[in-house]
Amino acid sequence: MSSRSLKLSLLVGGALLLGACGDDDDTNLESLDQELVVNFADNVVVPTYNLLATRMIELDAASQALKNAPSATTLKAAQDAWFAARVPWEQSESFLFGPVDSNGWDPAMDSWPVNRTDLDAVLGNNDTLSQQYVSNLAETQKGFHTTEYLLFGEGQVKKPEEFNARQFEYLLALTAELKAVSGNLASSWTTGVNGQAPYRDTLATAGDSGNTAYPTVEAGAQEMLGGILVILDEVANGKIADPYDAKDANLVESQFALNSLSDFTNNMRSVENVYLGHRPEAAQKGLSMSDVVKERDAALDTRVKAEIAAAIAALGKVPEPFPVSIKDPASADEIEGAQAAIRKLHDTFQVDVKAVILP
């Protein structure tokens, strides 16, 4: 969202002092810290975005297959492809900085809540719904959640026979745009787009002479910590709090597919991946934030891991579906318990981890 960069600067701002001394030990520590950002870029960010791009290709293909032969089977395949694409996207939300922010790709792919009236207006006009047309639409008329609306209807009730030619036209323009944006996002980190250097290199060379984006290694580490703080704050105080406090299902993320709690859990997995320095399907290959914390405060490292697990477990106790449970007084304790667990984790990163990583 557009407010994320501002939140990051407010949550993590402050002096960066690590590595300021010039003795041999501090020089070695600075080298290790650069390995931290290199490992994060290579083993968390790049594979997550590559997986997202692959799954968007699969979503586009599944949507085309649905159009070509509408059936319960092809509809379920397209819906499953949407669910699958949500996983790497939500697991990227603890590092929504760099190209995904500067190019506006986050709101282009994931703005919510959407306005059904606005979506129906697109379906009702006479314009040709090409990928380029969709690209120029308002952020809440494209992306994941407009695609979700077309594929699932209100709460997973869509039937294959309910699609018409106009809906298919819109759906395929949406998935083509999602495929293009996610491909550009992945490329922006690995090969560069629009004449820009790969952002992987920008982050991985934090502290090198001439790196204006990250003039110090600590600036790269601060970016990592800031991304974690932003998503923890957003899940507890936005994604959960906004609809729960208002008792308004229209404010729920992924309300059409009833995927909200999965989204929130994958946001916690995103934090876990950044902290551990690798995705769950891969082994650790380099220095992680956990390694740095463990070396300096082993008890804190143990506590962080336990609090991540507790936040995930607390979300697992919230009754499904979330758009219904927010209105059910019997679910209040579980919802508020999940918020409390996530806020506790946020505060641990904000105070304790920050003090260790960026003393």
N, C-alpha and C positions, 0 to 999 in steps of 0.2 A: 504494500500500500504506500501511498505517497508520504505518509507520516513516518514511515519507518526510519528514514535517514535522520530525521530530526530527533526521534526517540533515541537512536543510537548515540548521537552526540551528547544528549542530555544524560543518558544513563552511564556512559563510560568516560566522559570527558575528564581531563585532569592531567597533571604533569606525568611524564614518562621518564623514569630515572634509571631503569635497569641497564647495566652495561656502560654506565657513564664513566666509570673509572678506567684506568689504562693499564693495570697490571696484567700479568699473564693469565691469572685465573679468570679475570673478567673478560678477557679477549676470548678464551675458550667458551665461557658461558654464552657470550654473544653468538659464537658460531653454532652452539647447540640450539639457541633460540631461532636462528635462521633455518636450521633443520626442521624445527617445529612448523614453520609456515610452509616450507617446501613439502613436507609430508602431508600437511592439511590440504594443500592445493592438489597434489598428485593422487592422494589416496582417499580423499573424501569428496572434494568439490568436483573434480573432473569426472570420476566414475559415476557420480550421482547425476550430473547433467548428461553424460553420455547415455545412461540408462533411460533418463527422461526422453531424450530425443528418439531412442529406439522404440519406446512404448508409444510415443505419439505417432510414429510411422505405423505401428500396429493398430492404433485406434483409427487412423484414417483408412487403413485397408479394411478393417472390420466394418466401418461405417459404409464404405463402398459396397461391401458384400451384402450388407443389410438392404441397401437401396436396390441392388441387382436382384435379390431374392428375399423379400420380406417374409420372415417366419419367426416362430418362437426361438428357434435355434440361432438364427443369425442376429436377432435382437439381443439375446443373452450374450452372445459373443462380443457384440459391440459394447454392451454394458460392462462386461467383464474387462474389456480393454480400457474402458474409462476408469474403472476401479484400479486397474494395474498402473495406469499412468499417474494416478493421484499419489501413489506411494513415493516415487522418487521426488515428485514435486513437493509434497509436504515434508519430506526428509531433506529438502534443500532450504527450508525456511529459516534455519539458523544461520544462513550465510547469504542473506538477500542484500548483498552489496556488490560493487563493481558493475559489470555490464547489465546485469538483470535490473539494477536500479537506474543507472545512467541512461539506458536505452528505453526505459519504461516498459520492460517486458514483464515485470511482476504484475502491475495492474492490467496489462493487456491480456494476460493469461488467467488471472485469478481475482478479479474484482467481484465483490459480493457485498450486500445482497443484490440480486438482480430484480428488476421491475417487470413483472409479467406483461403489464400493459405495453411497455416499450418493446418487449420481444414480439408480442403479437402484432404491434404496429409494423415491424419489419416484415413479418410473415404476410401482412395484409397489403403491403404496397406493391407496386408493379416493377420495381427495380430488379435488374439482374443481380442475383446474389453470388457474385464471384468472390474469390479469395481476396482480391484487392478491395472490393467493396466492403467486405467484412473488416479488413484491416483498418479502414477509415471510420468504422462505426465507433460509437462511444464505448468505453471500456466495459460497461455493464451490459452491453449488447453482443458481446463476443466472449471467447475464452472458455475455461472449464465449465462454468456454471450455466452459461447459455446452452452449451452442448449437453450438459446434464439435464436441463429442462426438456430438451427435445428427446433425449434418449429414455428418460425415466418417467416423465410426467410428474404429477403430484404424489410423491411418496412411493415410487417404484410400481406405478399402476399402468404404465404405457403398454399398449398391445400393438403388435406389428401391423394389424389392419387399420390402426388409427393414424398411421403416417400418410401424408399426402405428398404430391410432387413438390410443393413449395417447401414443406418441412425438410424433405430430403435435400433440396437445393441449399437451404440454409445450413443444414447439418454438415454437408460435405464442404461447403465454403469455410465453416468454422474449423473442422478438423484439418483441412489443408493449411489454414492459417496457424493453428496450434503446432502443426508439424514444422512449418517454416520457422516460426519463432523459436521453438525449442531447439531446432537445428542450429539456428544462429547463436543461441545462447551457449550451446555446447562448443561451437566453433570459436566463439569469442574468448574462451579460455584456452583453447588448444592451438589454433592456427591464426586467430585474429579475424576480425570482420571490419569492413568499411575503412580499410587502411590502418587500423589500429593494431598494435602489438598484442600477442596473446596475453590475456590477463593473468594466466598462470605465471608467466614470466615476470609480470609486474609485481605480483605478490611474493613470489619465491625469491626475488632479488631485493626484498625489503632490507634497507640499510646500506645498499650499495651506492656508490657515488653516482649522482645524477638521477636517482629514483625520487622523483618529486611526489609521487603518490604515497610512498612509504619511505620517507627519508631515514627512518630508523627501523631496526628490527622490531622494536617495541610497538611501533605503529601497526605493524602487521599482526602482532599478538593482540593488540587492543581491538583490531577489527574483528578477530575471531571471538573474543570475549563479548564485544558489543553485539554481534549477531545473536549469540546465545541469549543475552539479556533481553533483547527486543522480542524474540519469539516467546520466551517464557512470560513476559509481561503481556503480550498480545493474547496468548491462549487463556491465561487466568482472568485478565481484566478486560478482554475484548470478546474473543470468540465464545467464551463461556458466559461471562458476566452480562454482556449486552442483552442477549436473548433471555437469559435466566431472570435478570432483574426486571425486564419489561414483560416477561411471560409472553413473548412474541416469537412464534415459530418463523415468521418472515425474516427475522434477523439471524437465523441459524445458517452457518456455512454448510454446504452440501446437503441441504434439506430435501431436495428432490430425490436423491439416491439414498437418503438416510445413512450417509457415510460420515457424519460429523465426528463421532467419537473415534473412528479410525483415523480421520484427519488429525485430531488432537494428539492421538497416540503416536502417530508418525512424526509430529512436531517434536515430541519428547525423544523419539529415536534420533531425530536430527541433532538434538543437543548431545545425545549419547555418542553419536558418530564423531562429532567434532571433538568431544572431550577425549574419546579413546583413540582418535586418529586413524580410524578405518571404518569402512562399512561392514555390516555383520557378515556378509558372504565372503569377505576377504580377511586374510591374516594381517596383523600389524606389521608394517614394514619400516617404520621410522619413528622418530621422537613424537610423542603426543603430549597434549596438555596434561593428561593424567600422569605421564612420566615426570613432567616438571613439578607438578604439585606433590606427587609421591616423594620425590627426592627432597623436597623442602619441608613437607608436612604430611607424613604418611597417614596420620589419623584423618586429616582433612580429605585426602584422596578416597579413603574408605567411606567417609561420610557422603561425599559427592555421589559416588556410585550407588550407595544405598538410597539416597534421596531421589536419584533418577529412577531407580527401580520402584520406589514407593509412589512416585508420581504416575508412572505407567500403571501400576497396580490399582491406584485410586481411580483412574479413568476407567479401568476395567470393571469397576463396581457400579458405575453409573448405569442405570437401566436404559436399554434401548427401546424405542428409538429416541434420540435426544430431543427432537422437536416436540415429542409428547411428554417426556420426563420433566422438561423445564416447567411444565404446568401442573405437575403432580406433586402435592405436598409430601407424599411418601418417599419421593426421590430427593428431597431437599438435602438431607444429611450426606448422601453420596455425592451430589453435585458440589456442595460446599466443601466436602472433604477433599475432592479432587482439586478445587481451587486452592485450598490451603496447602496441599502438598506441592503444587506447582509454585505458589508464592514463596514457600519455604526454600525450594530449590533456587528460585530467582535470587532471594536474599543471600543465600550461601555463595552464589557466583558474584553477586554485586559487592559483597563485603569481603568474604574470606578468600575466595579464589582470586579475586582482583588483587588483594593485598599480597598474595604469593606470586602471582604471575607478573604483576606490575607494581612492585613495592616502591 
